[in-house]
Amino acid sequence: MPAVWRRMEPMKPARTVVCRGAWKLAPIVAIVMAGCSTAPPARKPDANLPAAWPVALPTPGAMNGVDAGKVQWQVYFTDPRLQALIGLSLANNRDLRIAAAKVEQDRSQYRIARADRLPTLDAHGSMARTSTPSDLQTGASTQRFDLQGLLSYEIDFWGRVAALSESARATFLATEEARRQVYLTLITDVASAYFSVLEKDELIALAHTTLQLREQSLQIATDGRDIGGADEEERQNALAQLESAKAALAQLDHQHSVAVNQLNFLVGRVADDLPPGNSLAAQKPGVALAAGLPSSVLLNRPDVLAAEQRLAAANADVDAARAAFFPRVMLTTALGFASPALGALFSGGAWSFQPVVSMPLFDGGRTAGNADMARARQVIAVAEYEKTMQLAFREVSDQLSAQVSIAAQLESALAGQRAQANRLKMATGRYQIGYTSYRDVLEAQRGMLTARQTTIELRRAGQDAAATLYKVLGGGVDVEPRAVAVAAIAASTSAAIARP
């Protein structure tokens, strides 16, 4: 795990010995040793996860599939139209823009906190001129010119400044993982919305077929009544079936509009000039994903990594709260020039050196309250981390179960659809030779249409489950940019420290 762990336990009384043997060293060496933490060693919290998934893998080769963390979405989602929609959403979605802006906000906050670990150098220039009335005994006119550089630096003996910097860094990385979570969720949501539109398209086509069959049935029932071969009740039943089909079609049209609006909302604009796409039956993931072991899933999921970084930030905050009980040492040095005349300003130098030691003696319990608050937040962060890992385990288990269940249901639905097709064929043949009434044909048609509708819905559910499985296994989206961001932090930190 990339986080810097610290052991979660109640704060012990402050210890005066911070670094072993530091009291024997000269003050200058103590400055070099500044930043030693007062916290005890760290240990990783245990979420008590099972060693294996509680359900069977969806396919025999799933264990030999590809790690989701190594699969980019362009490889997993193979539909050209879906790929274009996902690309547009990543460029236009507002939630992703907000998440990216939050990353920049916390990155800037980390830079601010990191700057406290380095000396501060300011330049000051001033001119003062005074004059008193001549009737006073001391009446005179004077002027003074000053130009100086002020260097200040806090010696971080107890690691307070370092802990605050580490907290800001962990918060930034947590926000980066949260952005990656939004990124991954957006891809999955666009895929789900796209599959919903495909489902509604196929259901509407099926509803039109149903409507045509109901119109034919009404015409046959009307003709039969006119020639005396059928009664009015049969005609009224056909009419009711026709009106029911019209109502179902109107409802599907509305659902289709809602699905398209949802897709456009996720994409960020109305998409046009898109390449042709595949049907639901032709949707296939580009690779098979390996379920792996529960512990490996935690290495890729951005929500787990974000919780891990928030826990690291909480641990650093506890370190900073502990260090607040110790003295703070601030060194201030001023070097410059002072002169009564501007032309002679650089002829005389001036300097001052002012070390300051401050220590809280009585603050009404503010320092202790900050320490208690930091420990409470640490407890919350530990619980949230454990909860996030348990949620990850549950979501992956649910999707593995869904893969198995939907695959079995779809297989049965396809077999049932073939049986209903044979039934309809036989009922139509018997009706044509006058062996049975048209009501049997209507009943067979109804069974066939219901079977086709069930198949369409199960295919959509299967595609949703495949997309969600990619998400809960951590996905491979934006892994490289995340690593680059972490490396950039380390590089910028080293450059800032090395800068004269």
N, C-alpha and C positions, 0 to 999 in steps of 0.2 A: 504494500500500500504506500502511496506517495506521501501521505500526510505525516506530520511530525506528531507522534502520539505522546501524551503525558498521562501518567496514572491518575485515574479518577478516585480520589479519596478525600476525606475532610482535611482542611488545612491544619497543619501542625503549627505549634508556636514558632515564631520567627527565630531563626538561628543566626548567630553572629558570625559563624564560620561559613562562608559561602563557597570559596574554592579551597580545596585542600592545600595547606601550606602557603596560602596567599599572604598570611600575616607575617611570614618571615621575609617577604620580598620587599625590595625598595619601592617607594611610591611610584617611580616611573614604570616599573614592571607591573605594578598594580593597575596603572592606566591601560597597559597593553592587555591585561587580563580582564578588563572591564567587560561586563555583559554576561558574566556567569549567572546562571539561573538559580533561583532559590527553590525551585520545584523538585520533588523527587522524580526518579525515573518513570518512564511512561510504560503503559501496557495497553494492549488493544482490547476493547470491550467485546464480550462474547454474546452473539445474538442467538446462540443455541439452535442453529439451523440443522435440519436432517442432512445426512451425508449423501442422500440420493433423492430423486424425485419420486413422489408417491404414486405416479401413474406410469404406464408403459409408454415407451417412445412411439410416436405416431407411425413411423416406418422403420423396418429393420435396419436400414442404413443411416438412420438419423444420428447415431452416435459417431458415425464416420463422416458426417457432413462437415461443412465449413463453419468456422467460428464466426458468429454474427459480427463481432468486432472488426473483422477483416473484410466484410462485404459492404461495398458502397451501394447506395440505393439504386444507382443506375444499372447495376448488375442484377440486383434482386428483383426489381420491378421492370419487366421486359416489354410491356405495352408501350409503343411509341407515343401514343396520345397521352397516356398517364405520365410518362417521362417529361413531356413538354409541359404538362400542367404542374408537376412538381417543381420544375425549373422556374416557371413563372411565379409560383407561390413563394419560393425562396428569395426571389427578387422583389416582390411587392407586398408580402404579408406584413401587416402593421405590428402584430405581436412579436414577430422576429426582430423588427426594427427596435421596438422597445427593449427587448432583451439585450440586443447588441449595445444600445445606449447605456443600459445599466452596467454592462461590462466595462465600458469606457469610464463610467462614473466611479466604479470601485477601483479601477486601475489607477485613476488619478488620486483617489484617496490613499491608495497604497504608496504612491510616489510621495505624497505629503508626509505620511508616517515614516517612510524610509529616510526622508531628508533630515529628520530629527536625529538620526544616528551620525550625521556628518557635521563638521564645524560650520558655523554661520559667519560670513564675512560681509560687513556693511561698510559703506563709505559715507562720511558725514562732512559736510562743509557748512560753515556759518560765518556771519559777520555781525558784530555788535557795536553800536556807536551810542554813547551816552553824553549828555550835556547837562550841567547844572547852572543856575543863575550866577552871574559874576558877583552879586552882592553877598553871596554866601562865602564863608571863609574857605570852604573847600571847593569853591566853584571851579570847574574845569570841564574840558571836553576830551573824551577818550574814545578810542576805537580798538577793536580786536578782530583779527581774522584767524579762523581755525580750519584745518583740513586734517582729517584723521580716518584711519580704517579701524573698525571695531570687530574683533574676532572673539566669538563666544562658542563654548563647547561644553556639553554636559558629559562628565565621566560616568558612564553607565556601569557602576560597580555591581549593581544588583540585578541587572538585566531588564529593568523596567522599559527603557526605550526599545530595546531589542524585542521584547515581548509584544509591545504595541505594534511594532513593525511587522512581526510575524503574524499577529492577529489580522492586520490589514491585508497582508499577502494572502492568507488563507481565505479571507472574505472575498477577495478578488477572484481567487481560483474557484470558490464555490459559485460565484455569480457566472463565471465562465461555463461551469458545468450546467448551471440552470439554463443558460442560453443554448447549450447543446441539447438539453432536454426539450426546450421549445422547438428547436430545429427538428429533432427526431419525431416529436409529437405532431408537428405540422405535416411532415411527410406521410405519416400514418393516417392522419385525418383526411388529407387530400386523396389518398388511395381509397379510403373507406367511402368518402363522398362520391368518388368516381364510380366505384362499384355499385353504389346505391343508384346512381343515374342509369348505369347499364341494366340493373335489375328492373327499374321502372320502365325503361324502354322495352324490355322483353315482356314484361307483364302487360304493358299497353298493347303491344302487338298481339298477345294472347287474348286480351279483352276484346280487341276488334274481331278476332276469329270467333270468339264466343258470341259476340253481337250478331255476326253474320249467321251463325248456326241458329241462334234464337229467332232471327227473322225468317229463316227457312222453316223452322218448326211452326211458327205462327201461321205462315202461309199454308203449310200442309194441313194444320188443324182447321184453318178457315175453309180450305177446299173440301176437307173431309166433312165438315159440318154442312156445307152447301149441298153436297151430294148425298148426305145422309149416312156417311160412313163414320162420323164422329159426333159427339155431343158438344154442347156449348161449354160444359165444364172443362173439357180438354182444351178448347180454344182459349178459355180464360186462364188456364194454367200456363199455356204457352205465352200468352200476353204478359202475365206476371213475371215469367222468366226473362222476357225481353226487357221489361222495364228495370228489372234487377240488374241485368247486364249493362244497361245504359248508366245506372247510378254508380256501378262499380267502375266503369270507364271514366266517369266524371271525377270520382275520388282519386283514381290513379293519375289523371291529368294534373290534379292539384298536388299530389305527392311528388310527381315528376318536377313540377315547378319549384317546390320547396327544395328538392335535392339539387337542382341546378343552381338555385340561389345560394345554397350552402357551399357548393363547390366554388362559385364565383367569389363568395366572401373569403374563403380560405386562400384562393389564388390572388386576391387583391384587386382584380378587375375582370371584366367580361372577356373571356378568352376566345379568340377567333383565329382563323388560319392555322388550325391544328392538324397534325397528320392523322390519318385514319387509325382507329384503334381496333382492338380485338374484342370478341364477344366474351361473355362470362365463362363459357365452356372452354375458351381458348386461353384463358388467363392462367399462366404457369410461372411460379417463381423461377428466377434464373439459376439458383443454386439451392441445394438442400442445406438447411441450417442444422448444426450439431447442438443438441441440448446440453451436452457436457455435464459437469457437476455443479451443484449449487454455488460452491466457492468461486468457480470460474466466471459465473454470471456476474458476480459482484465486481469483477475487474473492469467491466465495460459499461454498466448502467450509469448514466450521468446523474440520476437522482441519488444513487448510493455514494458516488464520488463527491457530490455536492454536500451531502450530509456529513461525509468524512471531513471535508474541509471546514465546514461549520463547527464541527467538534474540535478540530485543531485550533480554530480561532477562539473558541471558548476556553480551551486549555491555556492559550497564550494570554487571554484576558485575566485568568486566575493568576498566572505568573506576574503580570503587571500589577495586579491588586496586592499580591504579597509584597512585591518590591516597594510599593508605596509606603510601607511602614518604616523603611530604612531611610537614612539621610540621602539627600541629593547634593551632588558636588558640581558646581558650575564654575568654569574658568572663563574669565573675561579679560581680554588684552586689547589695549588701544595704542596704536602707533600713528604718529602724524606730525603736524607742524602747527605752530602758533606764533603769531607776530602782530605787533601794533600797526604794521604797514603791509599792504598787499604786495608791494614790490620786494619786501624782505621776507615773505612768507616761508620760503624754502631754506632760509638761512639757519633756522633753529629748529631742532627736533624736539618732540615731546612724546612721552609714553607713559602708560600706566598698566599695572597688572593687579587684578582684583578677583581672587578666588572667593567663592561664596558657598557655604555649607548650610543647608536648610533641612530641618527634620520636623515632622508633625508631632507636636506635644499635646495639644488639645484642639480639636476641630469639631466638637459636638458629635462625634461618632461618624463623621462623613467618610473617613478612610475605611473604618471597619464596615460601614454600610456598603461601600463600593466592593469590598472583598466578599461580603455575604451575597451581594447581587451577582458577582462574577461566579461564585460557586453554584448558585441556584441556576444560572444560565448554563453552566457546565453540566449539571444534572439533566436539564432539559435537552441539551445537545446529545448526551449519551442515549437518552430514551428515544429521541428522534432518529438517531443513527440506527439503533437496534430495530425500531419500528420500520424504518425504510428497508433494511435488509430482509425483514420478515415479509414485508409487502412485496418485495421483489420475488421472493421465493413463492409466495402465493400466486402472483400474476403469471409467472412462468408455468407453475403447476396447472393453473386454470387453462392456459392456452394449449399446453400439451394434451390435456384432457379433451379440449375442444377439437383439436386436430383428429384425435382418435374417434370421438363421437360423431363428428360431422362426416368424416370419411365413411363410417359405417352407415349412417343415415342416408347419405347420397347414394351409396351402392344399392341399398334397399329401395330407395325412391326410383332409381333408374330401372330396377327390375319390376317394380310396381307399374311404372309408366309403360313398359313393354307389355305387361299383362293387360293393362287397360286398353292399349292399342289393339291387341288381339281380340279382346272382348267387344270393342266397338266394331271391328271388322265382322265378327260373327253376328252381332245384333243387326247390323245393316244388311247382311246377306239374308238373314231369316225374314227381315221385314220386306225385302224386295220380292221374296217368293210367297209372301202373304202368310208366313208361318207365325208371325208375332206382330204386335202393334208397334206403332211408332214410339210409344212411351218407353219401350225397352231401349230404343235407339237413343232417346233423350237421356235416359239414365246412364247409358254407356258413355255418351258424350260428356255428361257432367263429371263422371269419374275420370275420364281421360284429361279433361281440362284441369281438374283438381290435382291430378298427378303431375302434370306439366308445371303448374304453379308451384307445387312443393319442390320440384327439382330446381326451378329457377331460384327460389328463396334459399335453398340449401347451398347452391353454388355460390351465391352472394355471401352467405355466412362463412363458407369455406375460405373465400378470398379475404374476408375481414379477419378471420382467425390467422391466416398466413401473414397478413400485414401487421397485425398486433403482435404476433410471435417475434417478428423482426424487431419490433420496438422493445418488447420486454426483455429480449436477450441482449439489448444494449446497442444493436445496430452498429454499422461501421461509419456513420456519417460524421464528418468533421473531426476525425481522430487526429489527422495530421495537423490541422490548424491549432488544435488544443495543445499538442506537443510543442508546436512552434511558440505558442503564447507562453508556456511555462519556461521554455528556453530563453525567450526574450526577457523575461523577468530576471533570470539569473545573470544574463549578459549585462543588462542595464544596471543591475546592482553592483556587479564587479567593476564596471566602467566608472560608476559614480564614486565608489570607494577609492579607486586608483587615481581619480582625477586630482591634480594638485590644488 
